[in-house]
Each structure stands twice: as structure tokens, then as C-alpha cells.
Amino acid sequence: MTARGLAGAAVLAAAVALLHAPLAEAAGAHGACLYKGDRAKCFPYGCVPVSPTGDAIVDPDLVPPGAPGLCGPCLNNDQCGGGRCRAPGEEGAGTCVAVDNSPAPRPFRPRFGLLVADVSMNFADSSDTRPIVSVGYLGQIALGEVRPAARPDGKGFIVPDVPRFYVEGGASAAFSGPTQNLFAWAGLTTYLFDGPLALTTLGVGTLYQRQGTAIWDPDTAKNRDRVGPGLTLGFLQNLYLRGAYVFGVAGPDHHGALIVSLVYMRDLFDDLVSDRFRKYLPSAMRDGGP
């Protein structure tokens, strides 16, 4: 070969080495890998899938998990095995963000304890319509568990499957005025994450009302018991509009009534318990789960 030919070959080899320098450097340090396989194999680089001809395949939709690849600068999150790939212009571009390998928190069933204050009005009743102001407690517990998962950027965990359906129950009482009232509610509610007009929950259930001059006394000559179906609409996470028709089941008369209530709720622990006192709560209440 002539001197000119040798020089041309050297230039061509140098150009090829320059074009493949990042991939070759990573491959030399880590070697071959399996796409979406063990992400620690190539870290801090990604596993870049390659075609039979050795060319990198950029579109992740064209590559099945477990396809052969070479360790090298990542181009997308899939090449980091689900972790985040640092984008061009970012410090450490082409490398993968370390994923927190600590075990995810165990699954738990979300629950809420709410302090409530409500104003109720009675309509179509045997007595005059008047406001009834009461305070009490409402508890909610999810029908399903949440399973925390690692964040794509490797910084902690997220809950990707937030439950929508909750069983709820509670009671409130009013002792002012000529008569006393006890309201007890049990039902099922669903959270609307994209509801219209600030609507956040929708629920159905049963309302029980005890009304009289001594509601703690089982004597139905002094009190009357009423029960019936109800519907709740929740707004802005802490307001309930509840409507129920209760039928008389015991007492001096069996007259029914329409009870419309506006209920205001506050989280009993997160909103009302100071951080310095939370350490004295049971762990299930302090952490929001078992």
C-alpha cells in the first residue's frame, strides 16, 4: 500500500473511533447488556440496544425487553431501565440518575379521621323548619390498598394507584335549643379527580336521626328515631352537601322529613395536631397507615 493509502486509512479509522467514542468507552468498561435488564450492569450509563449490524436503535417501541445491547450514553429513560436519563445540556448528560434501591414501603389502606361541623335544615317536617348546628367525627377507609413504587428519577417513592372508593361513617350531635339531635351517617363515597365545578366526591348512604329532649335515654316517648337514604356531594375536599329523606320508625309520631346539611371537615390529625405532639400519637395515626 502506498503512503497516501496508509494515510487515508489512518484518517478513516480516526473518524470512526471519534464517532463511536462514547459507546465504545462505555462498552469497554461494562461490555454487553440486556435492554431493560439489570440496570446496575451499565451504571452510570444506559443499555443502548443495537441492531444485528451493530447500529444503535433509538426508538424504544421497536425494541423488546431483553434485547441485546451495549453499555453507553443513554438517550431515553428506557435505556436506564426505568430510571431517568440526564438530557443534553444537563450536567452528566448521557448518564442515568441513581435509583433508590431501598425497599418500597409496604402496601397500606389509606384512611382519614375528620372533625366535622354541620348545619342541617329540616323540611316537610311535623315541626317548624330551623337550623340545627352540630359537631362530630367522620372516618373514611379505602376499599383497596395502595402500593408505593419508585419514582422514575430515583428520588423516593410515589403512589401511582390512588384508591377512588372509600367506606365512611360518622356521627354528630347538637345539644343546644329546646330539642337535642344526633345524626349518624354510613355510606360509600368515590373521589372524582377531574370532577366539574370543584366537585371532588360523590357518595350514597344512610342517615339516622334521633331527636328529643333526652337523646341518651332509650325511652321513645321522649325521643323519636328516623332513618332514610341520602346523597352527598363533596366540594374542594372539605365541604359536603348532604341531602337525605328520613322516615319515622319510632317515637311519638312517625312523620318523615327532608334533612339538608352543609358539612365542613378538617383532618383531625394533619390539620389540628401540632407537629411537636404528633410523636405521641399511635404510629398508625401518625403515619397515615399501619
C-alpha positions as CSV (number, residue, x, y, z in Angstrom):
1,M,0.0,0.0,0.0
2,T,1.3,3.5,-0.9
3,A,2.0,6.1,1.7
4,R,-1.1,8.1,0.5
5,G,-3.2,5.0,1.0
6,L,-1.9,4.4,4.5
7,A,-2.6,8.0,5.5
8,G,-6.2,7.7,4.2
9,A,-6.8,4.6,6.1
10,A,-5.5,6.2,9.3
11,V,-7.8,9.2,8.8
12,L,-10.8,6.9,8.3
13,A,-10.0,4.9,11.4
14,A,-9.7,8.0,13.4
15,A,-13.1,9.3,12.2
16,V,-14.8,6.0,13.1
17,A,-13.3,6.0,16.5
18,L,-14.4,9.6,17.1
19,L,-18.0,8.9,16.1
20,H,-18.2,5.8,18.4
21,A,-16.1,7.1,21.2
22,P,-18.8,7.4,23.9
23,L,-20.3,4.0,23.2
24,A,-17.0,2.3,22.8
25,E,-15.7,3.8,26.1
26,A,-18.7,2.5,28.0
27,A,-18.6,-0.8,26.3
28,G,-15.0,-1.2,27.2
29,A,-15.8,-0.6,30.8
30,H,-19.0,-2.7,31.0
31,G,-19.5,-4.7,27.9
32,A,-22.7,-6.2,26.6
33,C,-26.0,-5.9,28.4
34,L,-29.7,-6.7,28.1
35,Y,-32.1,-3.9,27.3
36,K,-34.4,-3.1,30.3
37,G,-32.5,-5.8,32.2
38,D,-30.1,-5.3,35.1
39,R,-29.6,-1.5,35.2
40,A,-26.6,-1.9,37.5
41,K,-24.8,-3.6,34.7
42,C,-24.0,-0.4,32.9
43,F,-24.5,2.3,35.6
44,P,-23.9,5.2,35.3
45,Y,-24.5,4.6,31.6
46,G,-27.5,3.0,30.0
47,C,-28.0,-0.1,28.0
48,V,-28.3,1.0,24.3
49,P,-30.0,-1.6,22.2
50,V,-28.2,-2.5,19.0
51,S,-29.4,-4.0,15.7
52,P,-27.7,-7.1,14.2
53,T,-25.5,-4.7,12.2
54,G,-24.3,-3.0,15.4
55,D,-26.2,0.3,15.0
56,A,-27.9,1.8,17.9
57,I,-31.8,1.7,18.0
58,V,-33.2,4.9,19.3
59,D,-37.0,4.2,19.2
60,P,-37.8,2.1,22.3
61,D,-41.1,0.9,20.7
62,L,-39.0,-1.2,18.3
63,V,-37.1,-3.0,21.0
64,P,-38.4,-5.8,23.2
65,P,-37.2,-6.2,26.8
66,G,-34.2,-8.4,27.0
67,A,-32.9,-7.4,23.5
68,P,-29.1,-7.4,23.2
69,G,-27.3,-4.0,23.7
70,L,-24.1,-2.3,24.6
71,C,-23.4,0.0,27.6
72,G,-23.1,3.6,26.6
73,P,-24.5,7.1,27.0
74,C,-28.3,6.9,27.3
75,L,-30.8,8.6,25.0
76,N,-34.0,8.0,26.9
77,N,-35.3,6.7,30.2
78,D,-35.9,3.2,28.9
79,Q,-32.2,2.7,28.3
80,C,-31.8,3.4,32.1
81,G,-34.1,0.5,33.0
82,G,-36.9,2.9,34.1
83,G,-34.6,5.4,35.8
84,R,-34.1,9.0,34.4
85,C,-31.7,9.7,31.7
86,R,-29.9,13.1,32.0
87,A,-30.8,15.1,29.0
88,P,-28.3,17.0,26.7
89,G,-27.2,20.3,28.3
90,E,-27.7,18.9,31.8
91,E,-24.6,18.1,33.9
92,G,-23.7,14.5,33.4
93,A,-25.7,14.3,30.1
94,G,-26.0,10.8,28.8
95,T,-25.8,9.1,32.2
96,C,-28.5,7.6,34.4
97,V,-29.7,9.0,37.7
98,A,-29.2,6.6,40.5
99,V,-32.3,4.8,41.6
100,D,-33.1,4.4,45.2
101,N,-32.8,0.6,45.8
102,S,-34.2,0.7,49.3
103,P,-37.3,-1.4,49.6
104,A,-40.6,0.3,48.9
105,P,-42.9,1.0,51.8
106,R,-45.3,-1.9,52.3
107,P,-48.8,-1.6,50.8
108,F,-51.3,0.1,53.1
109,R,-55.0,1.1,53.2
110,P,-55.5,4.9,53.3
111,R,-57.8,6.2,56.0
112,F,-58.9,9.6,57.2
113,G,-60.2,10.9,60.5
114,L,-62.2,14.1,60.1
115,L,-63.6,16.6,62.6
116,V,-66.9,17.9,61.2
117,A,-69.2,20.7,61.9
118,D,-72.5,20.8,60.1
119,V,-75.6,23.0,59.8
120,S,-78.8,21.0,59.0
121,M,-82.2,22.2,58.0
122,N,-85.4,20.1,58.3
123,F,-88.1,20.5,55.6
124,A,-91.5,18.9,55.2
125,D,-91.4,18.1,58.9
126,S,-94.1,18.0,61.6
127,S,-92.1,20.6,63.4
128,D,-91.0,24.1,62.2
129,T,-88.0,24.4,59.9
130,R,-85.0,25.6,61.8
131,P,-81.2,25.3,61.6
132,I,-79.5,22.5,63.6
133,V,-75.8,23.1,64.3
134,S,-73.9,20.0,65.4
135,V,-70.3,18.8,65.6
136,G,-68.8,15.3,65.4
137,Y,-66.5,12.9,63.7
138,L,-66.3,11.3,60.2
139,G,-64.0,8.4,59.3
140,Q,-63.1,7.1,55.9
141,I,-61.2,4.0,54.9
142,A,-60.3,2.9,51.4
143,L,-61.7,-0.3,49.9
144,G,-58.3,-1.1,48.3
145,E,-54.6,-0.8,49.2
146,V,-52.0,1.5,47.7
147,R,-48.7,0.1,46.6
148,P,-45.8,2.6,46.7
149,A,-43.5,2.5,43.7
150,A,-40.0,4.0,43.0
151,R,-40.1,7.4,41.3
152,P,-38.6,7.5,37.8
153,D,-36.0,10.0,38.9
154,G,-34.9,7.7,41.7
155,K,-35.8,10.2,44.4
156,G,-38.1,8.3,46.8
157,F,-41.4,6.7,46.1
158,I,-44.8,7.6,44.7
159,V,-48.3,6.2,44.9
160,P,-49.4,5.6,41.3
161,D,-52.7,3.8,42.1
162,V,-54.7,6.1,44.5
163,P,-58.0,4.4,45.6
164,R,-61.2,6.0,44.5
165,F,-63.7,4.3,46.7
166,Y,-64.0,4.7,50.5
167,V,-66.3,3.4,53.1
168,E,-67.3,6.2,55.6
169,G,-69.1,6.5,58.8
170,G,-69.6,9.1,61.5
171,A,-71.8,10.9,63.9
172,S,-72.5,14.5,65.1
173,A,-74.6,15.8,67.9
174,A,-76.4,19.1,68.8
175,F,-77.4,19.8,72.4
176,S,-78.5,23.4,72.2
177,G,-82.0,24.5,71.8
178,P,-85.3,23.1,73.0
179,T,-84.6,19.7,71.5
180,Q,-81.4,17.7,71.0
181,N,-80.3,15.9,67.8
182,L,-78.0,13.1,67.0
183,F,-77.1,12.3,63.4
184,A,-75.3,9.1,62.3
185,W,-74.2,8.5,58.7
186,A,-72.8,5.4,57.0
187,G,-72.1,5.2,53.3
188,L,-69.8,4.7,50.3
189,T,-68.0,7.6,48.6
190,T,-65.9,7.9,45.5
191,Y,-63.3,10.5,44.7
192,L,-63.6,12.4,41.4
193,F,-60.2,13.5,40.4
194,D,-61.5,15.5,37.4
195,G,-65.0,16.4,38.6
196,P,-66.8,19.6,37.3
197,L,-67.3,22.8,39.3
198,A,-64.8,21.9,42.1
199,L,-66.8,18.6,42.7
200,T,-64.4,16.2,44.4
201,T,-66.5,13.4,45.8
202,L,-69.9,11.7,45.3
203,G,-71.4,9.4,47.9
204,V,-74.5,7.5,48.9
205,G,-75.5,6.2,52.3
206,T,-78.0,6.1,55.1
207,L,-78.7,8.8,57.6
208,Y,-80.1,8.1,61.1
209,Q,-81.6,10.9,63.3
210,R,-82.5,10.8,66.9
211,Q,-84.4,13.8,68.1
212,G,-85.8,14.6,71.5
213,T,-85.4,16.1,75.0
214,A,-83.0,13.4,76.2
215,I,-81.5,11.6,73.2
216,W,-79.3,9.4,75.5
217,D,-82.5,7.9,77.0
218,P,-83.9,4.9,75.1
219,D,-87.4,6.0,76.0
220,T,-89.2,6.7,72.7
221,A,-91.8,8.7,74.5
222,K,-89.2,11.5,74.9
223,N,-87.4,10.9,71.6
224,R,-88.1,9.9,68.0
225,D,-85.9,7.8,65.6
226,R,-85.8,8.4,61.9
227,V,-83.7,6.8,59.2
228,G,-83.5,7.0,55.4
229,P,-81.3,7.2,52.3
230,G,-79.1,10.1,51.4
231,L,-76.8,11.5,48.8
232,T,-73.6,13.6,49.4
233,L,-71.7,15.9,47.1
234,G,-68.2,16.9,48.1
235,F,-66.5,20.2,47.1
236,L,-62.9,21.4,47.5
237,Q,-62.0,18.3,49.6
238,N,-63.5,19.7,52.8
239,L,-67.2,20.7,52.1
240,Y,-70.1,18.2,52.0
241,L,-73.6,19.0,50.8
242,R,-75.8,16.2,52.1
243,G,-79.5,15.6,51.4
244,A,-81.5,12.7,53.0
245,Y,-85.1,11.8,53.5
246,V,-85.6,10.1,56.8
247,F,-88.7,8.0,57.7
248,G,-90.1,7.9,61.2
249,V,-89.5,4.4,62.8
250,A,-90.1,5.1,66.5
251,G,-91.3,7.9,68.8
252,P,-94.4,10.0,69.4
253,D,-95.1,10.3,65.7
254,H,-93.8,8.6,62.5
255,H,-93.6,11.8,60.4
256,G,-90.7,11.9,57.9
257,A,-88.6,14.8,56.9
258,L,-86.1,16.0,54.3
259,I,-82.8,16.9,56.0
260,V,-80.3,19.1,54.1
261,S,-76.9,19.6,55.6
262,L,-73.8,21.6,54.9
263,V,-70.8,19.8,56.4
264,Y,-67.4,21.3,56.9
265,M,-64.5,18.9,57.6
266,R,-60.9,19.2,58.9
267,D,-58.4,16.5,59.1
268,L,-58.3,15.6,62.8
269,F,-54.6,14.9,62.9
270,D,-52.8,16.6,60.0
271,D,-54.7,19.9,60.3
272,L,-55.3,20.1,64.1
273,V,-52.4,18.3,65.8
274,S,-49.2,20.2,66.1
275,D,-46.0,18.5,64.7
276,R,-44.4,18.5,68.1
277,F,-47.3,16.5,69.5
278,R,-47.6,14.0,66.6
279,K,-44.9,11.8,68.1
280,Y,-47.2,10.9,70.9
281,L,-49.9,9.5,68.6
282,P,-50.0,5.8,67.7
283,S,-47.9,5.0,64.7
284,A,-50.9,4.1,62.5
285,M,-52.4,7.6,63.1
286,R,-49.0,9.4,62.8
287,D,-48.0,7.8,59.5
288,G,-51.5,7.5,57.9
289,G,-51.2,3.7,57.6
290,P,-50.4,0.6,59.5
